[in-house]
């Protein structure tokens, strides 16, 4: 339809909504009376929303404009989820590791939506015959690398929560607590079998982290960044040593 990619989907929907279908309009307005109107109050609300939507994205030393409204909106959702996650983790220091890890669900879903939006935008341009050397394609590739790296980072962060304190470097046996009764045996540590099971779980998490680090190397532009590859190799060595 040759519509500018900077226009939000909600604005396009209002512009082309079939207002002549009175029955449909009345049903929509029952759900939200002002959704189809361009009232000043609505405009102010949208202006506030737009203000929260990022205009640019930075990857390493490069900053590019976010010309695709879908990507920008998805990235705004990631920022909101990141703030919520930070508050949850800060207020739940004593919660079990699995419960803290579940707090990552929203940001992982939002990050995946952003990655999908970037890939879809690239596929659309390629489908229109736009070459890889085009500025729009290059900007989208940088955007895709940046949001993909963030998604992998959140995934690794979740696994680091599950693996335990100090990235699992502290090995602590779980004490089996017993009630204080007469002639009751004192509390004992769990058996070797359970300890080995916990260590196997940690090894699986380390493997997942290492696979995530390897996936970063496949992102556009990473293979040519020698300094960044050295950083990835250092992180790979770190988690390999822990494993």
TAZIHU-V844299 format. One record per pair of residues at least 24 apart in sequence whose ideal C-beta (glycine too) atoms are under 7 Angstrom apart, sorted by sequence separation. I is the first residue (numbers start at 1). J is the second residue. D is the distance in whole Angstrom. If there is no record, write none. Layout:
# TAZIHU-V844299
i=I j=J d=D
i=I j=J d=D
This chain:
# TAZIHU-V844299
i=52 j=76 d=5
i=81 j=106 d=5
i=82 j=107 d=6
i=118 j=143 d=5
i=119 j=144 d=6
i=81 j=107 d=4
i=118 j=144 d=4
i=210 j=236 d=6
i=78 j=107 d=6
i=81 j=110 d=5
i=115 j=144 d=7
i=118 j=147 d=6
i=210 j=239 d=6
i=209 j=239 d=5
i=210 j=240 d=7
i=78 j=110 d=5
i=115 j=147 d=5
i=77 j=110 d=4
i=78 j=111 d=6
i=114 j=147 d=5
i=115 j=148 d=5
i=206 j=239 d=5
i=168 j=202 d=5
i=74 j=110 d=7
i=78 j=114 d=6
i=111 j=147 d=7
i=115 j=151 d=6
i=206 j=242 d=6
i=206 j=243 d=4
i=74 j=113 d=5
i=75 j=114 d=5
i=111 j=150 d=6
i=112 j=151 d=6
i=163 j=202 d=5
i=74 j=114 d=4
i=111 j=151 d=4
i=203 j=243 d=6
i=163 j=205 d=5
i=71 j=114 d=6
i=74 j=117 d=5
i=108 j=151 d=7
i=111 j=154 d=6
i=162 j=205 d=6
i=71 j=117 d=5
i=108 j=154 d=6
i=159 j=205 d=5
i=70 j=117 d=5
i=71 j=118 d=6
i=107 j=154 d=5
i=108 j=155 d=6
i=159 j=208 d=5
i=71 j=121 d=6
i=104 j=154 d=6
i=159 j=209 d=5
i=68 j=121 d=5
i=104 j=157 d=7
i=156 j=209 d=5
i=104 j=158 d=4
i=156 j=212 d=5
i=101 j=158 d=5
i=155 j=212 d=6
i=9 j=69 d=7
i=101 j=161 d=5
i=152 j=212 d=5
i=6 j=67 d=6
i=8 j=69 d=5
i=9 j=70 d=7
i=100 j=161 d=5
i=101 j=162 d=5
i=5 j=67 d=6
i=7 j=69 d=6
i=5 j=68 d=5
i=6 j=69 d=6
i=152 j=215 d=6
i=5 j=69 d=6
i=97 j=161 d=6
i=98 j=162 d=7
i=152 j=216 d=6
i=8 j=73 d=7
i=97 j=162 d=6
i=97 j=164 d=7
i=149 j=216 d=6
i=149 j=219 d=6
i=148 j=219 d=5
i=71 j=143 d=6
i=75 j=147 d=7
i=169 j=242 d=6
i=65 j=139 d=7
i=145 j=219 d=4
i=168 j=242 d=6
i=64 j=139 d=4
i=145 j=220 d=5
i=167 j=242 d=6
i=144 j=220 d=6
i=145 j=221 d=5
i=66 j=143 d=7
i=145 j=222 d=7
i=64 j=142 d=5
i=64 j=143 d=6
i=141 j=220 d=4
i=142 j=221 d=7
i=62 j=142 d=6
i=141 j=221 d=7
i=59 j=142 d=5
i=57 j=143 d=5
i=59 j=145 d=6
i=59 j=146 d=4
i=57 j=146 d=5
i=60 j=225 d=7
i=60 j=228 d=7
